[in-house]
Amino acid sequence: MPLFHVSISADDPQTVAIFLANAMGGKAMPFPPFPDCWIAFAQEDDGTAVEVYPTTHVLKAGPEQLSCEMTERNRSSTFVHVALGSVLGQSDILQAAKANGWTARTCDRGPFSCVEVWLENRLLVEMLDARMQIDYRNGMTASNWAAMFGLSATVET
């Protein structure tokens, strides 16, 4: 099952969207449904995208559908993060992140490695180059997870 899109926040949505689009080999464009928002499309142009909202915007459940509301800037840390495949190699990802002044480093997560990029030194995106993507797909399976942590592979429902 694919992940179609994810939304994140940034102080500078345009810069973050351009970085992500370049890493995914795609294009960054404004996101007109909401003010000051951007979207980064993946190279495949199959709908895979990252929406980037300003840290002053929040999505809320409106009466019939979501609504975008303006609030005070929220730069708090979060457990929310995303792992994205990149068309760039490990060194190019590191270089692009550092060119923006962001913390970036290669990390071993056990079943896979990634380039840990801290967008605006606040929000984690795990970037995976071509080799890392293969390792991720091979290592991050339910059966491998269960074996790694001594769990039952059967899902409790």
C-alpha positions, -999 to 999 in steps of 0.1 A, spaced: 0 0 0 16 33 -10 17 65 10 2 91 -13 11 123 4 21 138 37 18 173 51 45 190 72 51 225 85 80 249 79 89 285 86 99 288 49 76 264 30 90 273 -4 126 265 5 116 233 22 94 222 -8 122 230 -33 147 209 -12 123 180 -10 113 182 -47 150 182 -57 157 152 -34 127 133 -49 137 144 -85 104 162 -89 90 197 -89 79 222 -62 50 245 -68 27 268 -48 -3 251 -31 -32 275 -39 -59 259 -18 -42 274 13 -23 307 15 16 306 16 17 268 12 38 248 -12 38 212 -25 68 190 -36 60 163 -62 81 132 -67 98 124 -100 73 97 -110 45 124 -111 21 98 -98 6 119 -70 33 112 -45 38 145 -28 47 165 4 25 194 12 44 221 32 24 245 53 37 275 72 42 269 110 14 295 114 -12 273 98 -32 244 113 -57 220 98 -89 215 118 -120 195 113 -145 220 98 -182 214 98 -181 195 65 -144 191 57 -111 203 69 -104 240 73 -71 258 74 -67 283 103 -40 308 111 -25 307 145 6 318 163 38 302 149 44 267 163 80 255 161 76 228 187 94 195 183 73 165 173 75 127 170 60 130 135 85 124 108 86 108 74 110 86 54 113 96 18 131 79 -11 156 102 -29 170 102 -64 201 118 -50 230 99 -35 239 100 2 266 127 -3 244 149 -24 216 148 2 241 157 29 255 185 8 220 199 -1 209 199 36 241 215 48 238 242 21 205 252 38 223 252 72 203 221 84 217 193 105 221 162 84 239 129 91 239 93 80 224 69 106 220 32 110 184 23 120 191 -14 122 171 -29 93 180 1 71 202 32 70 191 67 61 203 103 59 187 120 88 178 155 76 164 180 101 145 205 80 150 240 94 168 221 123 133 212 136 115 185 116 130 151 108 129 136 73 147 103 68 161 104 33 169 71 16 191 69 -15 187 41 -40 207 15 -20 190 25 13 156 21 -3 165 -15 -12 177 -22 23 145 -6 37 122 -27 16 141 -59 25 145 -51 62 113 -34 72 88 -63 69 64 -75 96 82 -108 99 116 -92 102 103 -67 128 88 -96 148 121 -115 147 142 -85 156 122 -78 187 110 -113 196 74 -106 188 47 -127 174 42 -121 137 5 -125 142 -13 -92 144 -37 -90 174 -71 -76 164 
